[in-house]
């Protein structure tokens, strides 16, 4: 089944403790991206990658890192999480080019206390 | 699932009615548009897309209309069903970077049996 898989689904952590949310896609897509979703603020793009070793900032990149060493994986790294990073995170992937929309994973609910 | 729709526009319809959801986009350089549906506890799901060289595109029970003059997009759902109840988002891409997909604020659609 074609899908975007992110783990974990739920995570509670403490301020300052480094964490990684993994994302993998099995559709051989070139593009991958991370979004966060907050009530009243909608979906905001954190980072995106247009191919291996090519990443770019989205609208809200502060406090996050990403890497794209392999085509299928695009982990999101929070080096020093803070409570304002408590959110619902989505990973997504798409084919390259203009005429493709992102396929989204099921989400990771992160709480930073 | 937890609400993502704090203070979002809402639309309530009766089962069988037609629904129209509107979206104003901001970037006049955007050339590709997508409508997504998000059900509670799930990631956004692709519904239909349209390129900027078109003004109308039809799918199964859904139609997207694009008016570039006023930067307006609409989603029409025919014979709305209770299963259509969800949050609907428009999203836009521009040729400056096709990895960047920007979402609108969303509209909550509630269908009453």
Interface residues (C-beta under 8 A of the other chain):
Chain A: X4 X31 X33 X35 X37 X38 X39 X40 X42 X43 X44 X45 X48 X49 X50 X56 X58 X59 X88 X90 X92 X96 X97 X98 X99 X100 X101 X102 X103 X104 X105 X106 X107 X109
Chain B: X2 X3 X4 X5 X6 X7 X8 X31 X32 X34 X36 X41 X42 X43 X44 X45 X46 X49 X51 X89 X91 X93 X95 X97 X98 X99 X100 X101 X102 X103 X104 X105 X106
